[in-house]
Amino acid sequence: MKKYILNEENKKNILNDLLKRSTSNYPEFERTVASICDDIKERKDEALFEYTLKFDKFALTKDNIRVTDAEIDEAYNSLDPSFIEIMKESFENIKSFHQKQLRQSFFDTTEDGTFLGQRIMPIETVGVYVPGGKAAYPSSTLMNIVPALVAGCKRIVMTTPCNAEGKVNATTLAAAKICGINEIYKIGGAQAIASLAYGTQSVPKVSKIVGPGNIFVALAKRYVYGHVSIDSIAGPSEILVLADETANPKFVAADMLSQSEHDEMASGILITTSEKLAADVEVEINKYMENAPRKEILEKSLSNFGFILIAKNIREAVDAVNDIASEHLEILTKNPLETMGMVKNAGAIFLGEYSSEPLGDYFAGPNHVLPTNGTAKFFSPLSVDDFIKKSSVICYSKEALEKSHTKIEEFAKKEGLYAHANSIAVRFE
């Protein structure tokens, strides 16, 4: 882990280091992903079955590609009932939060006969990608499906890779069952994204694809964007802790490590106004590392993307927070609410020492699908808004149009679009 006195040069170097994790830096994988996607588009099921056998070692067919209700029930019943209850409570918390995001259509009328509005409708068919294998996260199943349910999407299709025996992760299937989803296909990787984007004989084409995945999944989502909508291109996980001298160093260290253990590309950053806290946090991290369960991953992520930055004052610290625009921001200061008022860019903000990041990952209710790699400057967490579409509604009476038709005609002619002008004028000849 690197420790610096915060200044413009160090901040710039850190931002450059973090941006190295962008999906744009893997041109050798881009070619592979493009080839897979194009092959799926052309040969459909035939190509999909070949890639599944190659990458997942399972002989997929049109008869076994979809997870059966019996398989879902078997997975659900195999889990400890107490864990099922925890997932159900998490589901309810997530649903309750996202229901508050629902928006209504609106329409305005005037006496002379104008009728203007915006019609909000759910996207009809959505594809949810859920990772499998070592990175099987039932929490991501809940987080990606629930806002689509709340939005009212009619058809939610889930894909997740299977193992060599054709089995899908049990917790993933149980989470899907809790959400009421049973259209699940045993496919993963770039081939799953391409199948959802273009459609095959066995997999329906969807209108939007959401969900996290490895570099091949991320690049595939970027490649098919335009044929379908996507949520975002997710990067490696990251946490930034903003703390002053009042913070508990053991809590700060634990929270930084909670994200750094995800993978070698994950980032954990502390920005503090206290040199003592910075030193104490280093000590706590070293203590934990002695017997860390995921020590090898932690060592690599902390070495490459772990930083402790010491700022002169809280204003300088917050400026750095806004420039980094982290996926997760924890504020552990004397007055977290006051400090938050200065923050402009963050995916999710956690206030106070009892609001550690895993609370948002699993249970509180706000979505844990968040913008990464500085994109919190212009992207937002996954929400109900990601699963709706809006149509403008325009209706004028003859009386209403008559008041404005010459102005519209003049505007069109100024742009050299005379047929546009005529389309209005012909109604008043």
C-alpha positions in Angstrom: 0.0 0.0 0.0 1.3 3.4 -1.0 1.1 6.4 1.4 1.4 10.0 0.2 1.0 13.6 1.3 -1.9 14.7 -0.9 -1.0 17.1 -3.7 -2.0 17.6 -7.3 0.8 15.5 -8.7 0.0 12.5 -6.5 -3.7 12.8 -7.1 -3.1 12.8 -10.9 -0.9 9.7 -10.7 -3.5 7.9 -8.6 -6.3 8.8 -11.1 -4.1 7.5 -13.9 -3.4 4.3 -12.0 -7.1 3.7 -11.4 -8.0 4.3 -15.0 -5.6 1.6 -16.1 -8.3 -0.8 -14.9 -10.7 0.4 -17.6 -12.1 -2.1 -20.1 -10.6 0.1 -22.8 -7.2 -1.2 -22.0 -7.7 -4.8 -23.2 -7.6 -4.7 -27.0 -6.4 -8.3 -27.2 -9.7 -9.4 -25.5 -11.8 -7.0 -27.6 -10.9 -9.0 -30.7 -11.9 -12.3 -29.1 -15.1 -10.9 -27.8 -16.1 -9.4 -31.2 -15.4 -12.7 -32.8 -17.6 -14.6 -30.3 -20.5 -12.1 -30.6 -20.4 -12.1 -34.4 -20.4 -15.9 -34.5 -23.4 -16.1 -32.1 -25.2 -13.5 -34.3 -24.6 -15.6 -37.4 -24.9 -19.2 -36.2 -27.0 -18.7 -33.1 -27.6 -21.9 -31.1 -24.9 -23.9 -33.0 -22.2 -21.4 -31.9 -23.6 -21.0 -28.4 -23.5 -24.7 -27.7 -19.9 -24.9 -29.1 -18.7 -22.1 -26.9 -20.4 -23.5 -23.8 -18.7 -26.8 -24.4 -15.3 -25.1 -24.9 -15.4 -22.7 -21.9 -17.7 -24.4 -19.4 -17.2 -28.0 -20.4 -20.9 -28.8 -20.6 -22.6 -30.3 -23.7 -25.5 -27.8 -24.0 -28.5 -28.6 -26.2 -31.9 -27.1 -26.8 -33.4 -29.6 -24.4 -31.1 -28.8 -21.4 -30.2 -25.1 -21.9 -33.0 -23.9 -19.6 -33.0 -24.5 -15.9 -36.1 -26.5 -14.9 -38.5 -25.7 -12.1 -37.3 -29.0 -10.4 -33.7 -27.7 -10.5 -34.7 -24.4 -9.0 -36.7 -26.1 -6.2 -33.8 -28.5 -5.5 -31.4 -25.6 -5.2 -33.8 -23.7 -3.0 -34.4 -26.7 -0.7 -30.7 -27.5 -0.4 -29.9 -24.2 1.4 -30.1 -23.6 5.1 -33.6 -22.2 5.8 -32.1 -19.4 8.0 -30.1 -18.1 5.0 -33.3 -18.3 2.8 -35.0 -16.0 5.4 -32.1 -13.6 5.3 -32.3 -13.4 1.5 -36.1 -12.9 1.7 -35.6 -10.0 4.1 -33.0 -8.5 1.9 -35.4 -8.8 -1.1 -38.1 -6.9 0.9 -35.6 -4.1 1.8 -34.5 -3.8 -1.8 -38.0 -3.8 -3.1 -39.2 -1.2 -0.6 -36.4 1.2 -1.4 -36.9 0.9 -5.2 -40.7 1.3 -5.0 -39.9 4.9 -3.9 -38.2 5.5 -7.2 -41.4 4.9 -9.3 -42.5 7.9 -11.4 -45.8 8.6 -13.0 -46.7 9.7 -16.5 -47.9 13.3 -16.8 -50.2 15.2 -19.1 -51.0 19.0 -19.4 -53.8 20.6 -21.3 -54.7 24.2 -22.2 -58.1 25.8 -23.0 -57.1 26.3 -26.7 -56.7 22.6 -27.2 -53.1 21.5 -26.6 -52.4 18.2 -24.9 -48.8 17.6 -24.0 -47.2 14.9 -21.8 -44.8 12.2 -21.1 -45.8 8.6 -21.0 -43.7 6.2 -18.8 -43.7 2.5 -19.7 -41.5 -0.4 -18.5 -39.1 -2.0 -20.9 -40.9 -5.3 -21.9 -38.0 -7.8 -22.0 -34.9 -7.5 -19.9 -31.9 -9.9 -19.7 -30.1 -10.2 -16.3 -26.6 -11.7 -16.4 -25.4 -13.3 -13.1 -21.8 -14.5 -12.8 -21.2 -18.2 -11.8 -18.3 -20.2 -10.5 -16.1 -18.5 -7.9 -17.9 -15.2 -8.4 -21.4 -16.4 -7.7 -23.2 -13.6 -5.9 -26.9 -14.1 -4.9 -26.9 -10.5 -3.8 -26.3 -9.4 -7.4 -29.2 -11.5 -8.5 -31.5 -9.6 -6.1 -30.1 -6.2 -6.9 -30.4 -6.6 -10.7 -33.8 -8.3 -10.8 -35.8 -6.3 -8.1 -35.8 -2.9 -9.9 -36.9 -4.5 -13.1 -39.8 -6.2 -11.1 -40.7 -2.9 -9.5 -40.6 -1.1 -12.9 -43.1 -3.7 -14.2 -41.0 -5.4 -16.9 -43.2 -8.2 -18.3 -40.4 -10.7 -19.1 -37.2 -11.0 -17.1 -34.7 -13.5 -18.5 -31.7 -14.6 -16.5 -28.5 -16.2 -17.7 -25.8 -17.7 -15.6 -23.0 -20.2 -16.4 -23.2 -23.8 -15.3 -20.4 -26.2 -14.3 -19.3 -29.3 -16.3 -22.2 -31.3 -14.9 -24.7 -28.7 -16.0 -25.4 -27.5 -12.5 -26.0 -23.8 -11.7 -25.0 -22.2 -8.3 -27.7 -23.0 -5.8 -27.7 -19.6 -4.1 -28.1 -17.9 -7.4 -31.2 -20.1 -8.3 -32.6 -19.6 -4.8 -32.3 -15.8 -5.1 -34.1 -16.0 -8.5 -36.9 -18.1 -7.0 -37.4 -15.5 -4.2 -37.7 -12.9 -6.9 -40.2 -15.1 -8.8 -38.0 -15.6 -11.8 -37.9 -19.0 -13.5 -36.8 -18.3 -17.1 -33.1 -19.0 -16.5 -30.6 -20.2 -19.1 -27.3 -22.1 -18.4 -25.0 -19.8 -20.4 -22.3 -17.4 -19.4 -19.5 -15.2 -20.8 -19.5 -13.2 -23.9 -21.6 -15.8 -25.6 -24.5 -15.3 -23.1 -24.4 -11.5 -23.7 -24.5 -12.0 -27.5 -27.3 -14.5 -27.3 -29.4 -12.0 -25.3 -28.6 -9.2 -27.6 -29.2 -11.0 -30.9 -31.4 -13.9 -29.9 -30.9 -17.5 -30.8 -33.3 -20.4 -31.4 -33.3 -21.1 -27.7 -32.6 -17.7 -26.1 -34.9 -14.8 -26.6 -33.7 -11.4 -27.8 -34.1 -8.8 -25.1 -34.2 -5.0 -25.1 -31.8 -4.4 -22.3 -29.0 -6.3 -20.6 -27.9 -5.7 -17.0 -25.6 -7.4 -14.6 -21.9 -7.7 -13.7 -19.3 -10.1 -15.1 -15.7 -10.6 -16.0 -13.7 -8.6 -18.6 -15.3 -10.7 -21.4 -18.8 -10.0 -20.2 -18.0 -6.3 -19.8 -16.5 -6.1 -23.3 -19.4 -8.0 -24.8 -21.9 -5.6 -23.3 -20.0 -2.7 -24.8 -19.9 -4.5 -28.2 -23.6 -5.2 -28.4 -24.6 -1.8 -27.2 -26.9 -0.2 -29.8 -28.5 -3.6 -30.6 -29.7 -3.5 -27.0 -29.4 -1.1 -24.1 -27.1 -1.9 -21.3 -26.8 -0.7 -17.7 -23.1 0.2 -17.6 -19.6 -1.2 -18.1 -18.7 -2.3 -14.6 -15.1 -2.1 -13.6 -13.3 -3.6 -10.6 -14.7 -2.7 -7.1 -13.4 0.3 -5.2 -13.9 2.0 -1.9 -12.7 5.4 -0.6 -12.8 6.2 3.1 -12.8 9.9 4.0 -11.9 10.2 7.7 -10.6 12.6 10.3 -9.0 12.1 13.7 -12.3 10.9 15.2 -12.4 7.7 13.1 -11.7 4.3 14.5 -8.6 3.0 12.7 -9.7 -0.6 13.1 -13.0 0.2 11.4 -11.3 2.1 8.6 -8.8 -0.7 7.9 -11.6 -3.4 7.9 -13.7 -1.3 5.4 -10.8 -0.8 3.0 -10.0 -4.5 3.1 -13.7 -5.4 2.5 -13.4 -4.2 -1.1 -9.7 -5.0 -1.7 -10.4 -8.7 -1.3 -12.7 -8.8 -4.4 -9.9 -9.3 -6.8 -6.4 -8.1 -7.7 -7.8 -5.1 -9.5 -9.9 -3.8 -6.6 -9.0 -0.5 -5.0 -9.0 0.6 -1.4 -8.2 4.3 -0.6 -8.1 6.3 2.6 -8.0 10.1 2.5 -7.6 11.6 5.9 -6.6 14.8 7.6 -4.9 12.9 10.4 -1.3 11.6 10.2 -1.9 9.6 13.3 -5.0 7.9 11.8 -3.0 7.1 8.7 -0.3 5.4 10.7 -2.8 3.5 12.8 -4.7 2.2 9.8 -1.5 0.9 8.3 -0.8 -1.0 11.5 -4.4 -2.5 11.5 -4.1 -3.6 7.9 -0.8 -5.3 8.5 -2.3 -7.1 11.5 -5.2 -8.4 9.5 -3.0 -9.5 6.6 -1.0 -11.9 8.9 -3.9 -14.4 8.7 -6.1 -13.1 5.9 -8.2 -15.8 4.2 -7.7 -14.1 0.8 -4.2 -12.9 1.5 -2.8 -13.3 -2.0 -5.5 -11.3 -3.6 -5.3 -8.6 -0.9 -1.5 -8.3 -1.3 -1.9 -7.6 -5.0 -4.8 -5.2 -4.8 -3.3 -3.2 -2.0 0.1 -3.1 -3.6 -1.3 -1.9 -7.0 -4.4 0.1 -6.1 -4.2 0.7 -2.3 -3.5 4.3 -1.2 -3.4 6.3 2.0 -3.5 10.1 1.3 -2.9 12.7 4.0 -4.7 16.0 3.3 -4.0 19.4 4.9 -7.7 20.0 5.6 -11.1 18.6 4.9 -11.7 20.9 1.9 -8.6 19.5 0.2 -9.6 16.0 1.1 -13.1 16.4 -0.3 -11.7 17.9 -3.5 -9.8 14.7 -4.0 -12.9 12.6 -3.2 -14.8 14.5 -6.0 -12.0 14.0 -8.5 -11.7 10.2 -7.8 -15.5 9.8 -7.8 -15.4 6.4 -6.1 -17.9 3.6 -6.4 -18.3 3.4 -2.6 -17.6 6.4 -0.3 -17.5 6.1 3.4 -17.5 9.3 5.5 -16.1 8.8 8.9 -15.8 12.3 10.2 -17.0 14.2 13.3 -20.0 15.4 11.4 -20.6 13.1 8.4 -23.8 14.9 7.2 -22.0 18.2 7.1 -19.1 16.6 5.2 -21.5 14.9 2.7 -22.8 18.4 1.8 -19.5 19.1 0.1 -19.4 15.8 -1.9 -20.4 15.9 -5.5 -19.3 12.6 -7.0 -19.8 9.1 -5.5 -21.7 6.0 -6.4 -23.0 5.2 -2.9 -22.3 7.2 0.3 -22.1 5.6 3.7 -22.3 7.9 6.7 -20.9 7.1 10.1 -19.0 4.2 11.7 -21.9 1.9 11.8 -22.7 2.2 8.1 -19.9 0.1 6.6 -20.0 -0.8 2.9 -21.2 -4.4 3.2 -24.5 -3.0 4.6 -25.2 -1.6 1.1 -23.9 -4.8 -0.6 -26.4 -7.1 1.1 -29.2 -5.6 3.1 -30.0 -1.9 3.4 -32.0 -1.6 0.2 -30.2 0.9 -2.1 -28.8 -0.8 -5.2 -25.2 -2.1 -5.1 -24.8 -1.9 -8.8 -22.8 1.3 -8.9 -20.7 3.4 -11.3 -16.9 2.6 -11.1 -13.7 4.1 -12.5 -14.7 7.7 -11.9 -17.9 7.4 -13.8 -19.9 8.5 -10.7 -19.3 11.9 -12.2 -22.0 11.2 -14.7 -23.6 7.8 -14.0 -25.9 6.7 -11.2 -26.6 3.5 -9.3 -28.9 0.9 -11.0 -32.5 1.9 -10.4 -36.1 1.6 -11.6 -35.2 4.3 -14.1 -33.0 1.8 -15.9 -36.0 -0.3 -16.7 -38.4 2.3 -18.0 -38.7 4.2 -21.2 -40.4 7.5 -21.9 -42.5 8.7 -24.8 -43.4 12.3 -25.5 -47.1 12.9 -26.2 -48.1 15.9 -28.4 -51.6 16.8 -29.5 -52.8 20.2 -30.8 -56.2 21.2 -31.9 -56.7 23.3 -35.1 -57.2 26.4 -33.0 -54.0 25.8 -31.1 -51.9 25.1 -34.2 -53.3 28.1 -36.0 -51.8 30.5 -33.4 -48.3 29.2 -34.0 -48.2 27.7 -37.6 -46.5 30.7 -39.3 -43.7 30.7 -36.6 -43.1 26.9 -37.1 -43.0 27.4 -40.9 -40.5 30.2 -40.6 -38.3 28.1 -38.3 -38.4 25.2 -40.7 -37.5 27.4 -43.7 -34.5 28.9 -41.8 -33.2 25.4 -41.6 -33.8 24.8 -45.3 -36.5 22.1 -44.6 -39.3 23.2 -46.8 -41.2 20.0 -46.7 -41.3 20.5 -42.9 -42.8 23.9 -43.4 -45.3 22.6 -46.0 -46.5 19.9 -43.6 -47.7 22.7 -41.4 -48.8 25.2 -44.0 -50.9 22.8 -46.0 -53.4 22.6 -43.1 -54.2 26.3 -43.4 -54.4 26.7 -47.2 
